[in-house]
Amino acid sequence: MSDATTRLDLKGLKCPLPALRTRKALRRMPAGGVLIVECTDPLAPIDIVHLVRELGASLEEKRETAGVYLFRIRAP
């Protein structure tokens, strides 16, 4: 496992860009690396959860504060 952490600020982007950029970032990460994604797209909670499942990654945290969605994802 790796301790690498990457942050993606995707606020303001609309579907499908948050999911596409999250996919691209996860594919570049070392196994066990952590990706923190912040976005405002209301479809992100659905799209990113499905993406994480599809890629075999782990969703460690999902929360929403003042319209900003935060996802903490561990790369497979």
C-alpha positions, -999 to +999 in steps of 0.1 A: +000+000+000+011+035-007+007+067+013+004+088-019-025+114-016-038+134-046-065+161-045-088+170-074-107+202-073-135+197-098-159+223-085-179+239-112-176+210-137-207+193-148-215+157-157-197+137-170-164+156-164-160+149-126-164+111-132-141+112-162-113+131-145-117+110-114-113+078-135-082+093-152-066+102-118-073+068-103-057+050-132-025+070-127-023+064-089-002+037-073-021+008-056-033+020-022-030+057-030-057+081-018-076+104-041-096+132-026-122+146-050-142+178-044-170+187-068-203+205-070-221+185-097-253+171-082-249+139-101-214+132-087-227+112-057-242+087-081-215+088-108-185+086-086-199+059-064-206+037-095-171+045-109-154+035-077-173+002-077-165-004-114-128+001-109-126-020-077-114+010-056-126+017-021-148+047-011-135+056+023-155+088+028-184+106+011-199+138+024-216+170+013-211+204+029-228+235+015-232+220-020-197+207-022-193+169-024-161+153-010-150+118-018-120+100-003-111+071-026-084+045-021-070+032-055-071-006-061 
